[in-house]
Amino acid sequence: MPAWSISAIFAGVFIAAHYLTLRAASGRIGDALGAVVLEGAATLGLLVLLVARVGAAGATTTPGLVWSGVSGLCISGATTLLFFSLRSGGPVSATGPIVLGGGVTLAALAAPLFFAEAFTLRRGFGIALGFAAIVVLATERR
């Protein structure tokens, strides 16, 4: 198992906790305010990590700052829409995988175009499975 996969697995655990706690909050707070509280708590947690110098390796560049800011705006939009989806009755067991799986599937599709990553048959199969999973979950009837 590659060294990076251990942190990716633990990140998945945090994402699962994120979706479950987000579901617990939805319907109990406005969508935009919920996103602000969520992002504020995330910012506080990241500031603690920054002060503790956890993950501080690497140079900081202007493009790095700009792209990080754009990424943050994307997360803000996604979080607000996720609050709305859950408040509107979306089950976390389908909504979470659609949002996260959809993002991962689209990123895997776009990465070869933007970052010259290899597009292999295996990756294409994984993307097709991702799209199929989204369709299955999005069309589920109660």
Secondary structure, DSSP 8 states (H G I E B T S, - for coil): --HHHHHHHHHHHHHHHHHHHHHHHTTSS-HHHHHHHHHHHHHHHHHHHHHTTTT--S---HHHHHHHHHHHHHHHHHHHHHHHHHHTT--HHHHHHHHHHHHHHHHHHHHHHHH-----HHHHHHHHHHHHHHHHHHT---
